[in-house]
Amino acid sequence: FFFNGVAKRAKFLSHNLFKSWGKLKRLGPFDCVVVDPPSYQKGSFVAEKDYVKVIRRLPSLVAPNGCALLCLNAPELDTVWLKSQVRDAAPELVFVERIPNPPSFESAFPERALKVLLFEYIPAGID
């Protein structure tokens, strides 16, 4: 990040979203939000039940025409699952593409590997 100049224009915030939502909302809206939660962290986050809670709130953090980069590393949950969660909970987040994993992280079973999906936030009424 430092070599390509991103660090000068970016804020890297490591927060428990469920405890810091108000603070993050006050700092926003953001041009891009990266969501990369643990797949399973006992007592804190379980992707299958908690990811949708984050997705539902993303429109309050992302600037119009901004992006949300959603990461999921749960082998039991596939791309279709994540896209359907977004479609149902935040339809104004429009799927753009799945970002390919780098060659060093390739998998014989891509749906069981890391999934990184890019969405664009297009609020109702914006063309």
C-alpha positions as CSV (number, residue, x, y, z in Angstrom):
1,F,0.0,0.0,0.0
2,F,2.8,2.4,0.7
3,F,4.5,1.8,-2.6
4,N,1.5,2.6,-4.8
5,G,0.4,5.7,-2.9
6,V,-2.8,4.2,-1.5
7,A,-1.7,4.7,2.1
8,K,-1.7,8.5,1.6
9,R,-5.3,8.5,0.7
10,A,-6.7,5.6,2.7
11,K,-7.7,5.0,6.3
12,F,-7.2,1.4,7.6
13,L,-9.7,0.9,10.4
14,S,-9.7,-2.3,12.3
15,H,-12.9,-2.3,14.3
16,N,-15.5,-4.7,15.7
17,L,-18.3,-3.4,13.4
18,F,-21.1,-4.3,15.8
19,K,-19.5,-2.2,18.5
20,S,-18.2,0.7,16.4
21,W,-20.9,1.3,13.8
22,G,-21.7,4.8,15.0
23,K,-18.1,5.9,14.9
24,L,-17.5,4.5,11.4
25,K,-20.7,6.1,10.2
26,R,-19.5,9.5,11.4
27,L,-16.2,9.0,9.6
28,G,-17.9,8.1,6.3
29,P,-19.1,7.9,3.8
30,F,-16.2,6.0,2.3
31,D,-15.3,5.6,-1.4
32,C,-14.5,2.0,-0.8
33,V,-15.2,-0.3,2.2
34,V,-13.4,-3.7,2.5
35,V,-15.2,-6.3,4.6
36,D,-12.9,-9.2,5.5
37,P,-14.3,-10.8,8.7
38,P,-13.2,-14.1,10.1
39,S,-15.3,-17.0,8.9
40,Y,-15.8,-18.2,12.4
41,Q,-14.7,-16.5,15.7
42,K,-16.5,-17.9,18.7
43,G,-18.6,-15.3,20.5
44,S,-17.9,-12.6,17.9
45,F,-18.6,-13.5,14.3
46,V,-20.0,-16.5,12.4
47,A,-20.2,-15.8,8.7
48,E,-23.3,-17.8,8.0
49,K,-25.4,-15.8,10.5
50,D,-23.5,-12.5,10.9
51,Y,-22.3,-11.5,7.5
52,V,-25.8,-10.4,6.5
53,K,-25.9,-8.0,9.4
54,V,-22.8,-6.2,8.0
55,I,-24.2,-6.3,4.4
56,R,-27.5,-4.7,5.6
57,R,-25.6,-1.7,7.0
58,L,-23.0,-1.2,4.2
59,P,-25.1,1.4,2.3
60,S,-24.8,3.7,5.3
61,L,-21.0,3.6,5.0
62,V,-20.4,3.6,1.2
63,A,-20.5,6.8,-0.8
64,P,-22.8,6.8,-3.9
65,N,-21.0,5.0,-6.7
66,G,-18.4,3.8,-4.2
67,C,-17.5,0.2,-3.8
68,A,-17.7,-2.6,-1.3
69,L,-15.1,-5.3,-1.5
70,L,-16.5,-8.4,0.3
71,C,-14.2,-11.2,1.3
72,L,-15.3,-14.7,2.4
73,N,-12.9,-17.5,3.3
74,A,-15.5,-20.0,4.5
75,P,-15.1,-23.2,2.4
76,E,-18.7,-24.2,3.2
77,L,-20.2,-20.9,1.8
78,D,-19.8,-20.2,-1.9
79,T,-20.0,-17.2,-4.2
80,V,-23.7,-17.8,-4.9
81,W,-24.4,-17.6,-1.1
82,L,-22.6,-14.3,-0.7
83,K,-24.2,-12.7,-3.8
84,S,-27.7,-13.8,-2.6
85,Q,-27.0,-12.3,0.8
86,V,-26.2,-9.0,-0.8
87,R,-29.1,-9.1,-3.2
88,D,-31.6,-9.7,-0.4
89,A,-30.1,-7.4,2.3
90,A,-28.7,-4.5,0.2
91,P,-30.0,-4.6,-3.4
92,E,-28.5,-1.2,-4.1
93,L,-25.1,-2.9,-3.9
94,V,-24.6,-4.1,-7.5
95,F,-22.3,-7.0,-8.3
96,V,-19.4,-6.0,-10.5
97,E,-17.0,-9.0,-10.5
98,R,-15.2,-11.6,-8.5
99,I,-11.6,-10.6,-8.1
100,P,-9.3,-13.6,-9.0
101,N,-7.0,-14.9,-6.3
102,P,-3.3,-14.4,-7.1
103,P,-1.4,-17.4,-8.5
104,S,0.2,-18.1,-5.2
105,F,-3.3,-18.5,-3.7
106,E,-4.9,-20.6,-6.4
107,S,-7.0,-23.5,-5.5
108,A,-8.3,-26.6,-7.3
109,F,-11.6,-25.8,-5.7
110,P,-12.2,-22.0,-6.1
111,E,-15.6,-22.1,-4.4
112,R,-14.0,-23.5,-1.3
113,A,-11.1,-21.0,-1.3
114,L,-11.0,-17.3,-0.6
115,K,-13.8,-15.4,-2.5
116,V,-13.4,-11.6,-3.1
117,L,-16.4,-9.9,-4.7
118,L,-16.6,-6.3,-5.8
119,F,-19.9,-4.4,-5.6
120,E,-20.8,-0.9,-6.5
121,Y,-23.2,1.1,-4.4
122,I,-25.9,2.7,-6.6
123,P,-28.5,4.3,-4.4
124,A,-32.1,4.4,-5.7
125,G,-32.6,7.4,-7.9
126,I,-29.0,7.6,-9.2
127,D,-28.4,6.6,-12.8
